[in-house]
Amino acid sequence: QVELVESGGGLVQPGGSLRLSCAASVSISSFNIMGWYRQAPGNQRELVARIFSDGTTNYVDSVKGRFTISRDNAKNILYLQLNSLKPEDTAVYYCYARKFVQNYWGQGTQVTVSS
């Protein structure tokens, strides 16, 4: 059974930083892709960043240069470093993993950017 558990969300002022973590119950080296999605109230869930098994990364344009996705295969943890946060980054952030055709999701962690 694959479980993904996010942590690290919270309330932060504009310009601040957070680091999200996604702990997996299995070896993350077995996943083809891992990533972070987010969903703000009234909006569809959108891809924020993803990392492939070869280390290639992709980011949505709105977070390029501010967010960094990384993973620690030894600890089985996926990270998302969020810098220079803006109010429009407020959303629930979800960890995602794909192994061949099977998709897995975490329960989400709330990020709120407000003064």
Steps between C-alpha positions, in 0.01 A plus 500: 500500500645833390446795733613855443491736796560873454618741766649846529209719403390799700439873510778722367530866408553609139865461408546221750606139453379152582626152432244230432584135551334187368594180679435179311433159652699332223823567316451812289759378253228267373288790375528622142386849593439689822360845532300766676157627403300774662137597516366836608132549591288513187789395278598177335796306629814605314844351462762709679816296453606148419816296497565197283699193595799631304496824701341719235275768648210705365330804654189697421603845375353682799745335744817482290793651685312493832421132566739205493404134494742238625503154646702296744491140384675379816227650722215440253396865522400745229547871571371826366685813607276804468674839500378853434146391571209703368136511611405323177706199613236435766359152443495144621814332372484132409782253454468273199681188385466286190621146450431385146120555469424520872460842661530575872402813694562639842234662714628853445651775712369856520724791404364846578688813399360807672610803693 
